[in-house]
């Protein structure tokens, strides 16, 4: 489909491409559910096909994103065992994030954004489940982000009439974002460890912020760190308030472990996954907050240089 045909279809049927993107996002969300479960377990994400916990294969008509869960009322047709609500929730969230990318950005940047938010979702739920972020979503995502920046300069809003110039500017922006993000978090982790005399942040978080910076540039990486800290403070604060009011932990509370790796309640001296907070802040910057954050960065730089 050439650009003229694309524009004609979009004008005649403005709902067509958003609908396709939404459905595509839901299907990708179903695949992300597979990745979230199988990658930490070291299993193939290709084979075998989707199957129930009892071992029976799941038929295609019982594997339609969101709708199959609703039709089956959250239970497997073969044995009646319940399926977690998280499965359709991730499918719906992926669909909405894909739709947001499509509506907010030009097609090329939108596709890059879809890849970015998919990786953020996988990293988020794997970190919540296992307190780890696999290298595929840190090192791998960073490498992909830098490569895409060279091939799709629009990812960093570089639109020079000479492609090679825009490509170099975009690629350098990604590299600076990767190095700034990972370097900043590494120094924070080292300083915190020196003060607290124990590990304060996992090395996976260091690599993860670098990967976010490859897609957002250094302002996005810095925002992910400090915005993620704010998100974490609010999230944990709400979880503690819920427990105090209702006398039990909310299912939405982040996982917590003792330094020895034993399950624990949220409080002082326990470890909680920081990856989800970083991912939320990174997605917020990429999708919505970058104009305000970038403007603040520019104003701050002007003040510091007395321009």
C-alpha contacts under 8 A as a table, 3 or more apart, distances in Angstrom:
res1	aa1	res2	aa2	distance
1	X	5	X	6.10
1	X	6	X	6.24
2	X	5	X	5.46
2	X	6	X	6.12
3	X	6	X	4.95
3	X	7	X	6.09
4	X	7	X	5.21
4	X	8	X	6.19
5	X	8	X	5.00
5	X	9	X	6.14
6	X	9	X	5.33
6	X	10	X	6.10
7	X	10	X	5.00
7	X	11	X	6.02
8	X	11	X	5.14
8	X	12	X	6.05
9	X	12	X	5.17
9	X	13	X	5.71
9	X	14	X	7.50
9	X	16	X	7.87
10	X	13	X	5.31
10	X	14	X	4.89
10	X	15	X	7.70
10	X	16	X	7.02
10	X	17	X	6.96
11	X	14	X	5.56
13	X	16	X	5.46
14	X	17	X	7.03
14	X	18	X	7.68
15	X	18	X	5.58
15	X	19	X	6.03
16	X	19	X	5.32
16	X	20	X	6.29
17	X	20	X	5.00
17	X	21	X	6.03
18	X	21	X	5.05
18	X	22	X	6.07
18	X	99	X	6.24
18	X	102	X	7.03
18	X	103	X	7.51
19	X	22	X	5.07
19	X	23	X	6.25
20	X	23	X	5.25
20	X	24	X	6.00
21	X	24	X	4.95
21	X	25	X	5.95
21	X	95	X	7.42
21	X	98	X	6.49
21	X	99	X	5.97
21	X	102	X	7.35
22	X	25	X	5.05
22	X	26	X	6.31
22	X	95	X	4.76
22	X	96	X	6.60
22	X	98	X	6.45
22	X	99	X	5.48
23	X	26	X	5.12
23	X	27	X	6.35
23	X	95	X	6.62
24	X	27	X	5.14
24	X	28	X	6.22
24	X	95	X	7.09
25	X	28	X	5.01
25	X	29	X	6.02
25	X	91	X	7.30
25	X	92	X	7.96
25	X	94	X	5.40
25	X	95	X	3.92
25	X	96	X	7.39
25	X	97	X	7.74
25	X	98	X	5.55
25	X	99	X	7.57
26	X	29	X	4.88
26	X	30	X	6.41
26	X	65	X	5.85
26	X	66	X	7.61
26	X	91	X	4.67
26	X	92	X	5.84
26	X	93	X	7.90
26	X	94	X	5.96
26	X	95	X	4.57
27	X	30	X	5.12
27	X	31	X	6.60
27	X	64	X	7.88
27	X	65	X	6.04
27	X	91	X	6.99
27	X	95	X	7.99
28	X	31	X	4.97
28	X	32	X	6.15
28	X	91	X	7.32
28	X	94	X	7.22
28	X	95	X	7.97
29	X	32	X	4.87
29	X	33	X	6.35
29	X	65	X	7.76
29	X	90	X	5.84
29	X	91	X	4.02
29	X	92	X	7.26
29	X	93	X	7.67
29	X	94	X	5.22
29	X	95	X	7.02
29	X	118	X	7.87
30	X	33	X	5.23
30	X	34	X	6.84
30	X	65	X	6.11
30	X	87	X	7.33
30	X	88	X	7.89
30	X	90	X	7.55
30	X	91	X	5.54
31	X	34	X	5.12
31	X	35	X	6.44
32	X	35	X	4.86
32	X	36	X	6.01
32	X	90	X	7.91
32	X	118	X	7.35
32	X	121	X	7.88
32	X	122	X	6.40
33	X	36	X	5.16
33	X	37	X	6.35
33	X	87	X	6.43
33	X	90	X	7.19
33	X	91	X	7.91
33	X	122	X	7.99
34	X	37	X	5.34
34	X	38	X	5.93
34	X	45	X	6.41
34	X	50	X	7.96
35	X	38	X	5.23
35	X	39	X	5.41
35	X	45	X	5.97
35	X	122	X	7.10
36	X	39	X	6.11
36	X	40	X	7.18
36	X	122	X	5.65
36	X	123	X	7.96
36	X	125	X	6.63
36	X	126	X	5.67
37	X	40	X	6.64
37	X	41	X	7.02
37	X	126	X	7.75
38	X	41	X	5.11
38	X	42	X	6.19
38	X	43	X	4.96
38	X	44	X	6.64
38	X	45	X	6.25
39	X	42	X	5.11
39	X	43	X	5.86
39	X	44	X	7.25
39	X	45	X	7.09
39	X	134	X	7.99
40	X	43	X	7.69
40	X	126	X	7.27
40	X	130	X	7.80
40	X	134	X	7.30
44	X	47	X	5.77
44	X	48	X	7.63
45	X	48	X	7.91
46	X	49	X	6.94
48	X	51	X	7.95
49	X	57	X	7.08
49	X	58	X	7.96
50	X	57	X	6.10
50	X	58	X	5.71
51	X	54	X	7.94
51	X	55	X	5.95
51	X	56	X	5.49
51	X	57	X	4.05
51	X	58	X	4.86
52	X	55	X	5.30
52	X	56	X	5.37
52	X	57	X	6.18
52	X	58	X	6.27
52	X	76	X	7.09
52	X	78	X	7.99
53	X	56	X	7.47
54	X	79	X	7.22
56	X	78	X	7.12
58	X	62	X	6.29
58	X	63	X	6.64
59	X	62	X	5.30
59	X	63	X	6.46
60	X	63	X	4.99
60	X	64	X	6.82
61	X	64	X	5.97
61	X	68	X	7.25
62	X	68	X	5.19
62	X	69	X	7.80
62	X	72	X	7.96
62	X	77	X	7.90
63	X	68	X	5.88
64	X	67	X	5.89
64	X	68	X	5.15
65	X	68	X	6.32
65	X	69	X	7.55
65	X	88	X	6.55
65	X	91	X	6.24
66	X	69	X	5.53
66	X	70	X	6.50
66	X	87	X	7.85
66	X	88	X	4.61
66	X	89	X	7.66
66	X	91	X	6.45
66	X	92	X	6.77
67	X	70	X	5.08
67	X	71	X	6.02
68	X	71	X	5.07
68	X	72	X	5.94
69	X	72	X	5.28
69	X	73	X	5.76
69	X	74	X	4.89
69	X	75	X	7.30
69	X	83	X	7.79
69	X	88	X	6.67
70	X	73	X	4.86
70	X	74	X	6.30
71	X	74	X	7.79
72	X	75	X	5.58
72	X	76	X	6.93
72	X	77	X	6.97
74	X	82	X	5.61
74	X	83	X	5.17
74	X	84	X	7.06
74	X	85	X	7.09
75	X	80	X	5.14
75	X	81	X	5.37
75	X	82	X	4.23
75	X	83	X	5.50
76	X	79	X	5.80
76	X	80	X	4.67
76	X	81	X	5.47
76	X	82	X	6.32
76	X	83	X	6.86
77	X	80	X	5.71
83	X	87	X	7.55
84	X	87	X	6.02
85	X	88	X	5.97
85	X	89	X	6.29
86	X	89	X	4.87
86	X	90	X	6.00
87	X	90	X	5.46
87	X	91	X	6.43
88	X	91	X	4.91
88	X	92	X	6.01
89	X	92	X	5.18
89	X	93	X	5.98
90	X	93	X	5.00
90	X	94	X	5.96
91	X	94	X	5.25
91	X	95	X	6.24
92	X	95	X	5.06
92	X	96	X	6.23
93	X	96	X	5.13
93	X	97	X	6.15
94	X	97	X	5.12
94	X	98	X	6.08
94	X	117	X	7.85
94	X	118	X	7.07
94	X	121	X	7.94
95	X	98	X	5.18
95	X	99	X	6.14
96	X	99	X	5.03
96	X	100	X	6.14
97	X	100	X	4.98
97	X	101	X	6.27
97	X	114	X	7.42
97	X	117	X	7.11
98	X	101	X	5.12
98	X	102	X	6.27
98	X	110	X	7.88
98	X	113	X	7.79
98	X	114	X	5.49
98	X	117	X	7.95
99	X	102	X	5.07
99	X	103	X	6.14
100	X	103	X	5.19
100	X	104	X	5.95
100	X	287	X	7.46
101	X	104	X	5.29
101	X	105	X	5.87
101	X	110	X	4.85
101	X	111	X	7.61
101	X	113	X	6.03
101	X	114	X	6.55
101	X	287	X	7.00
102	X	105	X	5.75
102	X	106	X	7.13
102	X	107	X	6.61
102	X	110	X	5.18
102	X	111	X	7.75
104	X	110	X	7.60
104	X	287	X	7.42
105	X	108	X	7.99
105	X	109	X	5.94
105	X	110	X	5.25
106	X	109	X	5.59
106	X	110	X	5.89
107	X	110	X	4.89
107	X	111	X	6.20
108	X	111	X	5.35
108	X	112	X	6.54
108	X	152	X	6.91
108	X	154	X	7.25
108	X	155	X	7.68
109	X	112	X	5.03
109	X	113	X	6.04
109	X	152	X	7.27
109	X	154	X	5.95
109	X	155	X	5.01
110	X	113	X	4.89
110	X	114	X	6.16
111	X	114	X	5.03
111	X	115	X	6.50
112	X	115	X	5.24
112	X	116	X	6.24
112	X	148	X	7.48
112	X	155	X	7.04
113	X	116	X	4.87
113	X	117	X	6.11
114	X	117	X	5.36
114	X	118	X	6.07
115	X	118	X	5.16
115	X	119	X	6.35
116	X	119	X	5.32
116	X	120	X	6.29
116	X	141	X	7.87
116	X	215	X	7.41
117	X	120	X	4.86
117	X	121	X	6.11
117	X	283	X	6.75
118	X	121	X	5.20
118	X	122	X	6.36
119	X	122	X	5.15
119	X	123	X	6.09
119	X	137	X	5.96
119	X	141	X	7.32
120	X	123	X	5.15
120	X	124	X	5.98
120	X	137	X	7.60
120	X	279	X	5.44
120	X	283	X	7.76
121	X	124	X	5.06
121	X	125	X	6.38
121	X	279	X	7.57
122	X	125	X	5.57
122	X	126	X	6.06
122	X	137	X	7.72
123	X	126	X	5.28
123	X	127	X	5.93
123	X	133	X	5.64
123	X	134	X	7.45
123	X	137	X	6.18
123	X	275	X	6.96
123	X	276	X	7.27
123	X	279	X	7.80
124	X	127	X	5.32
124	X	128	X	6.22
124	X	275	X	5.94
124	X	276	X	4.39
124	X	279	X	6.60
125	X	128	X	4.91
125	X	129	X	6.09
125	X	276	X	7.40
126	X	129	X	5.09
126	X	130	X	5.82
126	X	131	X	7.15
126	X	132	X	6.67
126	X	133	X	6.50
127	X	130	X	5.26
127	X	131	X	4.37
127	X	132	X	4.79
127	X	133	X	5.54
127	X	273	X	6.04
127	X	275	X	6.29
127	X	276	X	7.01
128	X	131	X	5.84
128	X	254	X	6.60
128	X	255	X	6.03
128	X	273	X	6.17
128	X	276	X	7.26
129	X	255	X	7.45
131	X	272	X	7.65
131	X	273	X	5.64
132	X	204	X	6.92
132	X	273	X	7.90
133	X	137	X	6.70
133	X	138	X	7.16
133	X	204	X	5.75
133	X	205	X	7.60
133	X	208	X	7.81
133	X	275	X	7.39
134	X	137	X	5.78
134	X	138	X	6.81
134	X	204	X	7.61
135	X	138	X	4.88
135	X	139	X	5.25
135	X	140	X	6.20
135	X	204	X	7.67
136	X	139	X	6.08
136	X	140	X	4.49
136	X	141	X	6.35
137	X	140	X	5.65
137	X	141	X	5.00
137	X	142	X	7.86
137	X	208	X	7.09
137	X	211	X	7.80
138	X	141	X	5.21
138	X	142	X	6.03
138	X	204	X	7.06
138	X	207	X	5.22
138	X	208	X	4.53
138	X	209	X	7.89
138	X	210	X	7.50
138	X	211	X	5.57
139	X	142	X	5.12
139	X	143	X	6.23
139	X	207	X	6.33
139	X	208	X	7.49
139	X	211	X	6.75
140	X	143	X	5.25
140	X	144	X	6.20
141	X	144	X	5.10
141	X	145	X	5.97
141	X	211	X	5.53
142	X	145	X	5.01
142	X	146	X	6.28
142	X	178	X	6.84
142	X	208	X	7.92
142	X	210	X	6.48
142	X	211	X	3.82
142	X	212	X	7.15
142	X	213	X	7.90
142	X	214	X	5.64
142	X	215	X	7.84
143	X	146	X	5.30
143	X	147	X	6.20
143	X	211	X	7.62
143	X	214	X	7.93
144	X	147	X	5.07
144	X	148	X	5.96
145	X	148	X	5.22
145	X	149	X	6.11
145	X	174	X	7.02
145	X	211	X	6.97
145	X	214	X	5.00
145	X	215	X	5.30
146	X	149	X	5.06
146	X	150	X	6.67
146	X	171	X	5.92
146	X	174	X	5.33
146	X	175	X	6.31
146	X	214	X	5.58
146	X	215	X	7.39
147	X	150	X	5.42
147	X	151	X	6.55
147	X	171	X	7.34
148	X	151	X	5.03
148	X	152	X	5.49
148	X	153	X	7.81
148	X	155	X	7.71
149	X	152	X	5.17
149	X	153	X	5.35
149	X	154	X	7.74
149	X	155	X	6.00
149	X	156	X	7.01
149	X	167	X	6.93
149	X	170	X	5.31
149	X	171	X	4.89
149	X	174	X	6.41
149	X	214	X	7.94
149	X	215	X	7.58
150	X	153	X	5.89
150	X	167	X	4.63
150	X	168	X	6.36
150	X	170	X	6.00
150	X	171	X	4.70
151	X	167	X	6.44
152	X	155	X	5.80
152	X	167	X	7.09
152	X	170	X	7.97
153	X	156	X	5.91
153	X	157	X	6.48
153	X	158	X	5.13
153	X	159	X	6.84
153	X	166	X	5.70
153	X	167	X	5.04
153	X	169	X	7.67
153	X	170	X	5.08
153	X	171	X	7.50
154	X	157	X	4.33
154	X	158	X	5.11
154	X	159	X	6.29
154	X	170	X	7.69
155	X	158	X	7.40
155	X	170	X	7.39
155	X	215	X	7.25
156	X	170	X	5.58
156	X	173	X	7.33
156	X	174	X	7.91
156	X	215	X	7.63
156	X	216	X	7.09
156	X	217	X	7.43
157	X	170	X	7.72
158	X	166	X	5.21
158	X	167	X	7.50
158	X	169	X	6.94
158	X	170	X	6.09
159	X	163	X	7.84
159	X	166	X	5.89
160	X	163	X	6.41
160	X	165	X	6.54
160	X	166	X	5.04
161	X	166	X	7.66
162	X	165	X	5.57
162	X	166	X	6.56
163	X	166	X	5.16
163	X	167	X	5.91
164	X	167	X	4.90
164	X	168	X	6.10
165	X	168	X	5.29
165	X	169	X	6.27
166	X	169	X	5.18
166	X	170	X	6.06
167	X	170	X	5.16
167	X	171	X	6.00
168	X	171	X	5.08
168	X	172	X	5.99
169	X	172	X	5.27
169	X	173	X	6.13
170	X	173	X	5.06
170	X	174	X	6.32
171	X	174	X	5.09
171	X	175	X	6.25
172	X	175	X	5.02
172	X	176	X	6.08
173	X	176	X	5.21
173	X	177	X	6.09
173	X	214	X	7.62
173	X	217	X	5.55
173	X	218	X	7.55
174	X	177	X	4.99
174	X	178	X	6.09
174	X	213	X	6.53
174	X	214	X	4.16
174	X	215	X	6.29
174	X	216	X	7.21
174	X	217	X	5.37
174	X	218	X	7.83
175	X	178	X	5.05
175	X	179	X	6.15
175	X	213	X	8.00
175	X	214	X	6.15
175	X	217	X	7.90
176	X	179	X	5.22
176	X	180	X	5.78
176	X	213	X	7.72
176	X	214	X	7.65
176	X	217	X	6.71
176	X	218	X	6.23
177	X	180	X	5.17
177	X	181	X	5.82
177	X	210	X	6.67
177	X	212	X	7.80
177	X	213	X	4.03
177	X	214	X	5.19
177	X	215	X	7.73
177	X	216	X	6.90
177	X	217	X	4.09
177	X	218	X	3.79
177	X	219	X	7.48
177	X	220	X	7.70
177	X	221	X	6.33
178	X	181	X	5.38
178	X	182	X	6.18
178	X	209	X	7.41
178	X	210	X	3.99
178	X	211	X	5.83
178	X	212	X	7.18
178	X	213	X	4.65
178	X	214	X	4.76
178	X	217	X	7.34
178	X	218	X	7.21
178	X	221	X	7.74
179	X	182	X	5.41
179	X	183	X	5.74
179	X	210	X	6.13
179	X	213	X	7.81
180	X	183	X	5.12
180	X	184	X	5.85
180	X	210	X	7.05
180	X	213	X	7.45
180	X	218	X	5.91
180	X	221	X	7.31
180	X	222	X	7.90
181	X	184	X	5.32
181	X	185	X	6.36
181	X	206	X	7.53
181	X	209	X	5.17
181	X	210	X	4.50
181	X	211	X	7.90
181	X	212	X	7.62
181	X	213	X	5.69
181	X	218	X	6.40
181	X	221	X	4.89
181	X	222	X	6.25
182	X	185	X	5.39
182	X	186	X	6.01
182	X	206	X	4.87
182	X	207	X	5.62
182	X	208	X	7.46
182	X	209	X	5.61
182	X	210	X	4.32
183	X	186	X	5.06
183	X	187	X	6.28
183	X	206	X	7.49
183	X	210	X	7.84
184	X	187	X	5.40
184	X	188	X	6.29
184	X	222	X	7.75
185	X	188	X	4.95
185	X	189	X	6.00
185	X	205	X	7.59
185	X	206	X	5.32
185	X	209	X	7.33
185	X	225	X	7.39
186	X	189	X	5.09
186	X	190	X	6.14
186	X	203	X	7.67
186	X	206	X	5.70
187	X	190	X	5.03
187	X	191	X	6.01
188	X	191	X	5.27
188	X	192	X	5.98
189	X	192	X	5.16
189	X	193	X	6.00
189	X	199	X	7.54
189	X	200	X	5.96
189	X	201	X	5.44
189	X	202	X	7.87
190	X	193	X	5.09
190	X	194	X	6.17
191	X	194	X	5.06
191	X	195	X	6.28
192	X	195	X	5.15
192	X	196	X	5.89
192	X	197	X	7.93
192	X	199	X	7.70
192	X	200	X	5.98
193	X	196	X	5.19
193	X	197	X	5.24
193	X	198	X	5.08
193	X	199	X	5.15
193	X	200	X	5.56
194	X	197	X	5.31
194	X	198	X	7.39
196	X	199	X	7.78
196	X	200	X	7.57
199	X	202	X	7.29
201	X	205	X	6.89
201	X	274	X	7.94
202	X	205	X	5.56
202	X	206	X	7.07
203	X	206	X	4.99
203	X	207	X	6.53
204	X	207	X	5.25
204	X	208	X	6.00
205	X	208	X	4.84
205	X	209	X	6.18
205	X	274	X	7.04
205	X	275	X	6.09
206	X	209	X	5.59
206	X	210	X	6.58
207	X	210	X	5.08
207	X	211	X	6.34
208	X	211	X	5.05
208	X	212	X	6.32
208	X	275	X	7.47
209	X	212	X	4.95
209	X	213	X	6.15
209	X	221	X	5.94
209	X	224	X	7.10
209	X	225	X	7.36
209	X	278	X	7.17
210	X	213	X	5.00
210	X	214	X	6.38
210	X	221	X	6.94
211	X	214	X	5.12
211	X	215	X	6.94
212	X	215	X	5.47
212	X	216	X	6.17
212	X	217	X	7.93
212	X	220	X	7.29
212	X	221	X	5.91
212	X	224	X	7.79
212	X	282	X	6.42
213	X	216	X	4.89
213	X	217	X	4.74
213	X	218	X	5.47
213	X	219	X	7.76
213	X	220	X	5.97
213	X	221	X	4.44
214	X	217	X	5.80
214	X	218	X	7.99
216	X	219	X	7.15
216	X	220	X	4.87
216	X	221	X	6.68
216	X	282	X	7.84
216	X	285	X	7.81
216	X	286	X	6.36
217	X	220	X	5.56
217	X	221	X	6.48
218	X	221	X	4.95
218	X	222	X	6.14
219	X	222	X	5.21
219	X	223	X	6.05
219	X	293	X	7.33
219	X	294	X	6.74
219	X	297	X	7.38
220	X	223	X	4.98
220	X	224	X	6.00
220	X	282	X	6.48
220	X	285	X	6.10
220	X	286	X	7.32
220	X	290	X	7.34
221	X	224	X	5.04
221	X	225	X	6.55
221	X	282	X	7.19
222	X	225	X	5.29
222	X	226	X	6.51
223	X	226	X	5.33
223	X	227	X	5.20
223	X	228	X	7.51
223	X	281	X	6.94
223	X	282	X	7.25
223	X	285	X	7.31
223	X	293	X	7.78
224	X	227	X	5.13
224	X	228	X	5.25
224	X	278	X	5.18
224	X	279	X	7.32
224	X	280	X	7.91
224	X	281	X	4.81
224	X	282	X	4.91
224	X	285	X	7.65
225	X	228	X	5.12
225	X	229	X	6.27
225	X	278	X	6.22
225	X	281	X	7.76
226	X	229	X	5.01
226	X	230	X	6.40
227	X	230	X	5.04
227	X	231	X	6.16
227	X	277	X	7.96
227	X	278	X	7.49
227	X	281	X	5.39
228	X	231	X	4.94
228	X	232	X	6.01
228	X	274	X	7.69
228	X	277	X	4.49
228	X	278	X	4.57
228	X	279	X	7.57
228	X	280	X	6.94
228	X	281	X	5.16
228	X	282	X	7.94
229	X	232	X	5.04
229	X	233	X	6.13
229	X	277	X	6.90
229	X	278	X	7.77
230	X	233	X	5.05
230	X	234	X	6.27
231	X	234	X	5.24
231	X	235	X	6.00
231	X	277	X	5.78
231	X	280	X	7.69
231	X	281	X	7.28
232	X	235	X	4.99
232	X	236	X	5.94
232	X	274	X	7.45
232	X	277	X	5.64
233	X	236	X	5.39
233	X	237	X	5.85
234	X	237	X	5.00
234	X	238	X	6.07
235	X	238	X	5.29
235	X	239	X	6.27
235	X	253	X	7.40
235	X	254	X	7.92
236	X	239	X	4.97
236	X	240	X	6.15
236	X	253	X	6.98
236	X	254	X	7.37
236	X	266	X	7.58
237	X	240	X	5.21
237	X	241	X	6.13
238	X	241	X	4.98
238	X	242	X	6.04
239	X	242	X	5.11
239	X	243	X	6.32
239	X	249	X	6.91
239	X	250	X	6.24
239	X	252	X	7.50
239	X	253	X	5.37
240	X	243	X	5.16
240	X	244	X	6.22
240	X	249	X	7.71
240	X	266	X	7.45
241	X	244	X	5.09
241	X	245	X	6.14
242	X	245	X	5.21
242	X	246	X	5.86
242	X	247	X	7.54
242	X	248	X	7.40
242	X	249	X	6.79
242	X	250	X	6.43
243	X	246	X	5.34
243	X	247	X	4.84
243	X	248	X	4.70
243	X	249	X	4.89
243	X	250	X	6.74
244	X	247	X	5.41
244	X	248	X	7.47
246	X	249	X	7.99
249	X	253	X	6.99
250	X	253	X	5.46
254	X	272	X	6.55
254	X	273	X	7.08
255	X	263	X	7.95
255	X	266	X	7.85
255	X	272	X	5.83
255	X	273	X	6.85
256	X	263	X	6.11
256	X	264	X	5.34
256	X	265	X	6.01
256	X	266	X	5.72
256	X	270	X	6.19
256	X	271	X	5.43
256	X	272	X	4.68
256	X	273	X	7.49
257	X	260	X	7.58
257	X	261	X	5.35
257	X	262	X	5.22
257	X	263	X	4.49
257	X	264	X	4.83
257	X	265	X	7.48
257	X	270	X	5.47
257	X	271	X	5.07
257	X	272	X	6.62
258	X	261	X	5.20
258	X	262	X	5.22
258	X	263	X	6.41
258	X	264	X	5.92
258	X	269	X	7.15
258	X	270	X	4.76
258	X	271	X	6.04
259	X	262	X	7.50
259	X	269	X	7.68
259	X	270	X	6.36
259	X	271	X	6.55
264	X	270	X	7.08
265	X	270	X	7.84
266	X	270	X	6.70
266	X	272	X	7.84
267	X	270	X	6.18
273	X	276	X	6.73
273	X	277	X	7.96
274	X	277	X	5.38
274	X	278	X	6.35
275	X	278	X	5.07
275	X	279	X	6.08
276	X	279	X	4.99
276	X	280	X	6.14
277	X	280	X	5.22
277	X	281	X	6.27
278	X	281	X	5.25
278	X	282	X	5.98
279	X	282	X	5.01
279	X	283	X	6.03
280	X	283	X	5.21
280	X	284	X	6.13
281	X	284	X	5.06
281	X	285	X	6.20
282	X	285	X	5.21
282	X	286	X	6.18
283	X	286	X	5.08
283	X	287	X	5.94
284	X	287	X	5.37
284	X	288	X	5.58
284	X	289	X	5.94
285	X	288	X	5.64
285	X	289	X	4.46
285	X	290	X	4.92
285	X	293	X	7.73
286	X	289	X	6.78
286	X	290	X	6.10
287	X	290	X	7.40
288	X	291	X	7.53
289	X	292	X	5.64
289	X	293	X	6.13
290	X	293	X	5.03
290	X	294	X	5.69
291	X	294	X	5.33
291	X	295	X	6.07
292	X	295	X	5.10
292	X	296	X	6.16
293	X	296	X	5.11
293	X	297	X	6.20
294	X	297	X	4.99
294	X	298	X	6.18
295	X	298	X	5.13
295	X	299	X	6.18
296	X	299	X	5.11
296	X	300	X	6.07
297	X	300	X	5.13
297	X	301	X	6.09
298	X	301	X	5.07
298	X	302	X	6.12
299	X	302	X	5.06
299	X	303	X	6.27
300	X	303	X	5.14
300	X	304	X	6.19
301	X	304	X	5.11
301	X	305	X	6.14
302	X	305	X	5.25
302	X	306	X	5.77
302	X	307	X	5.08
303	X	306	X	4.91
303	X	307	X	6.49
304	X	307	X	7.92
